[in-house]
Amino acid sequence: ESFEALLWQAENYTTTLFQDLYHSMADQAAGPVRELFTDISLFLLGSEFSVDELVQRFFDALFPLVYDHLISPSLSGVSLGHAECVRSLSRSVRPFGGVPGHLADQIARSGVSGKLLLQALHLGIEVINTTDHLQLSRECRRALLKMHYCPHCQGLTQSKPCMGYCINVMRGCLASMAEIDIHWREFVRSLEGLSARMHGPQDLEQVLLGIHRLVRDAVRHAQENGPRLLAQVYKLCGPPSRKPAQSVSIQHSSSRESIPLKASVRAPGGSLANRRKDFLSSLRLYLTYYGGLADQLCASDLASNDALSCWNGTEIVKRFVLKM
């Protein structure tokens, strides 16, 4: 849910960039923007995508729009053939400079941490779901029956098992759960280490929410290199076959001020970093969960306080001595 909200917000920022600064091509750019963030989402979920390729596909689709609306905007209605020729030149004439490579590197580096975090969370969910349906052995069921119901046969309906006796029985029943303890602790510590590394270039949230700024820089680079690109496209694709436009709005934005973005709603709980921090804080409370489950169950009201008379499996006693 947090990742979905983050991706939606990053896509919204990028869409808003075109609506605010490059309005004439905003509608046409919406498709490539949507495809870019869909591909990033699939990459984070584990698809074997090449980050370089998915980023380059976006800029390949963007180049004909930038060329038609910003570099050579005196005519409109460019033919599909000419637009496809311009698109095919994107990787050779490099209209966006080093921005595509820089963006791909950022997504790849931060995406590794993001993918590992998602995979770790899914693994944790699987462990919890598996242990939530524990199958008790025949010996365990008999021991539980003796601990809880044998006193009733003697009319001792109000008695509870002795704490030590309860712990011995429950530890035996939950031995398989206790074996998970060392792996569970390592899992929690690994999540903490992974989370600690998710900052700077490996902070997926910062990278995704900064994509619109890199796209803006890429478009500016193309505009600044307009004469060179115009000559190269004319040489390799020839004059475009299109009809005169009735009215043209040339959009140049040289301002280095921040882009006015539409208000977007963050995921409940704030940023992904804050939600990750809160989640880990909660998870630390269960660091010893599997190793101490038997003791917790007995202490929670299953067994009698050591100071009271209790059932030791055979009779009512003042104190249960044996505790393994």
N, C-alpha and C positions, 0 to 999 in steps of 0.2 A: 504494500500500500504506500509506504513512504517513497520507494523507488518510483512507483507510477506517478505519484504527485510531483516528484522532482523532475521527471522527464516531461510531464505536462507543462510545468512552469518554464522549463528551459525552452521548449518548443514555442510556448506563448511569447516569450521574450524575443525569439527570432522572428516569429510572424509579425510581431508589433514593430520590429525594426523596419521591415519592408513597408508596412502600412504608414509609418510615420515619416520615413525618409525617402522611400522609393515607391511612392503610392502607385504609379502607373504600371508597375510590374508586380504589385503585391499579389494579385489574384493568380497570376501565372507562377509565381514563386511558391505559393502555398503547397502545391503538390510535391516539389522537390524537398521542401522543408519537412513536410510530414513523412516522406519516405526516409529522410536522413534519421529522424528520431525513432522511427519504427525499426530501422536497421540497428541503431545503437541499443535499443531495448532488447532486441533479439540477441545481439552480441553479449549483453550483460547476463541474459538468461542462459547462455551457454552455447549458442549457435556458433559454428565454426566459420565465422565471417572474417574476411581480411579487413581490418580497420582502414588501412590505406585505400583499399578499393571502395569501401562504402563512402568514405569522405570524398574521394575523387569523383565518384559518380554524382554526388551532390553538386560539386563545382563544375563538372561537365555540363550538367543541366542548367546551371546558373549562367554560364558564359553567354549563350545566345540571348538571354534576357537582358543581361547587362550591356551587351553589344548593341542590341536593337533599341533599348530605351535610353541608354546613357552615353554610349560612345558614338553611335551613328543614328541619332534620333530624328533626323530631318525627314525621313520617310517612314511609312508604316505599312503593315500588311506584308511582311516579308514571307517569301515562299517557304514551304516546309523543306524543300531541297536545300535552300541556302542556309536555313537555320541548322539543318543537320550537318552541313559542311562546317559551319562555325563551331558547332559542338565537337566535331571530330578533331578540331585544332587545339582544343583546350589544353591537352597535355603537352603539346609541342611548343606552343607560343607562351605558355605559362602566364596567363593574364592576371592571375592572383598572387604572383610571386611565391614566396615560401609559406604562405598562410595554410594551404591545404596540408602540407607536410607537418607543419607545426601543430595543427589541430589534430591530425591523425596520431601524432606522437603523444599528445596530452590525453586523448581518449584511451589509447592503448595502455599507457602507464597507469592511469587512474582506474581504468576498467578492470585491470588484473585484480586490484584490491577489491573492487566492487563485486566482481564475479566470485572471488574467494569468500567474501562475506556472505553473499547469497547462498552459495553452496554449503557453507558451514551452518547457516541458519536452517536450511532444509535438512541437513544431517541431524541437527539437534532435535528438530520436530519429529523425525523418523525414530530417533532413540526414545523420545518421550512417548510417542504413540505405541511403540513396541512394548515398552515396559509397563504401559498403562493396562495391558491385557495379560498380566502374568498368569501362567498356568501353574497351579500348585501341585506338588507331587502327592502321591497317596500317603506317604509317611507324614508329610506336612499336614494334610487334612486330618489325619488321625490325631496328631499332636494338638492341633487347634481344638478338635472335638473334646479331647481329654482336658485341656486347659479351661475351656469355657463351660462345658456342660456336665462333666462328671460330678462336680460339686452339687448339682441339682438333684442327682440320684440319691444324695444323702440329705436332701432337704436344705442344703446351704445355698439358697437362691440369691442371697444378697452378697455373697463372698466374691472377691476378685482374686485373680492370680497374683502371686508375689511378684514384685518387680524383677528380681533376678531370674525367676522361673519364666516369666513372660519374655524377657530379653533372650534367654537361651532358645526358647521355642521360635520366636520371630526371627532371630538370626539364622537359625537353621532353615526356616521357610524361605527367607530372603537372601540366601547365600549367593544365588545367581545375580541378584541385584547389587550386592556388595562388590562383586567382581567388576562391575561397571565403574565403580567409584574412581579408580585411578585414571581411567580413560575419560570420565566425565570432568574430573579436575583439570586434566590436560587440555580438554576441549575448551573449557572456560578460559584458561590462561592463554590459549592460542587465539581466541577471539579478542582478548584484551590486547595482546601483542599486535594483531592485525589492525585493530581499531587505532592503536597508537601510531601506526605508520601511515594512516590515512589523513595526511595533511600535505599542504603545498601541492606539488605535481601529482601526488597520489590521492588528493582529495577529490573524489568523484563529483561531489556537490559543487565545488568551486569551478571545476572544469566544465560541467554541463551548463551551469548558469552563466558561464563566460563565453559560450559559443557565439552568441549574437554579436559580441564585441569583435571577435575574430572575423566573422562574416562581414561586418561593417568595414574592418580594415582591408579585407580582400577586395571589396567593391571599390573602395577608395584607391587602392593600388591600381586596379584596372582603369579607373577614370584618369588617374595621373599619367598612365601609360597609353592613353587613348590614341594619340597619333601613330605610335608604333604599331598598336594592335590593328588600327584601321588599315594601315598600309599592308600588314601581313595578311589580313583576311582578304583584302581586295586582290592581292597577288595570288593567293592560293584558292580562293573561292569565286573570284570574279565579282562584278557588280551585282548587287541583289536584285532579284526580280520582284518588284512590289510597287504598289500604287501610292501616289502622294497622299499624305495625311491631311485631314481638314484642319486639325489643330494639334500642336505638339507642345508638350511641357517638358522642358529639359531640366532634370533634377541633378544638381551638383551640390554636394554637401561637404564643405571643407572644414566645418566646425569640429573641434576636438572635444566639445562638451559632451557630457554623458547623454545618452539617448533617453528621451521621455518615454517611459514604459507604462503601459496600462497596468492598473492595479491587478495583482493576482493573489489568489488565496493560497497561503502556505498550508501544508498538511498540518492537522491538529497536533500540537505538541512542539511546533517550531521546526527548526532546521533538522536535516538528517543527522548532523553531528550531535545535536542535543538529544534527539531520540535515541541515537546509538549509545550515547553516554548513559541515559536513563535506563535503557535496556540492560546494559552491562552491570549497572548498579543493582538492579533487581536480580540479575543472574547470580551475582556474587553471594546473595543471601542463600542460594541453593547449592553452593560449592560442595558442601558435605552431604547433600541430600541422599544420595544412594548409599553411601557408607554408613550414615547414621539413621536410616529409615526405620530399622527395627527398634532402636532405642526411642525414637520420636513417637512411634505408634504406641509403645508401652507407656511412655510418660504422658501421653495426651489424654489418658483416662481409661486406657485398656487394662492397666494393672493397678494394684493397690499400692498406696504409699508404704514405704518400708517401715514406717512407725506403727502401722495397723496390722491386725491379724489378717492372714491371707492364705490362699490355697496354693500348696506346693506341688500339686499333682497327685497327692495321696491323701493329705489331710490338711486341716487348718492349723497353721503355726504362727508363732509370734514373729519369726524372722526366718527368711530364706537365706541359707549360707552359701550354697554352691552357685557360683556365677562364672561362666566361662567367657 
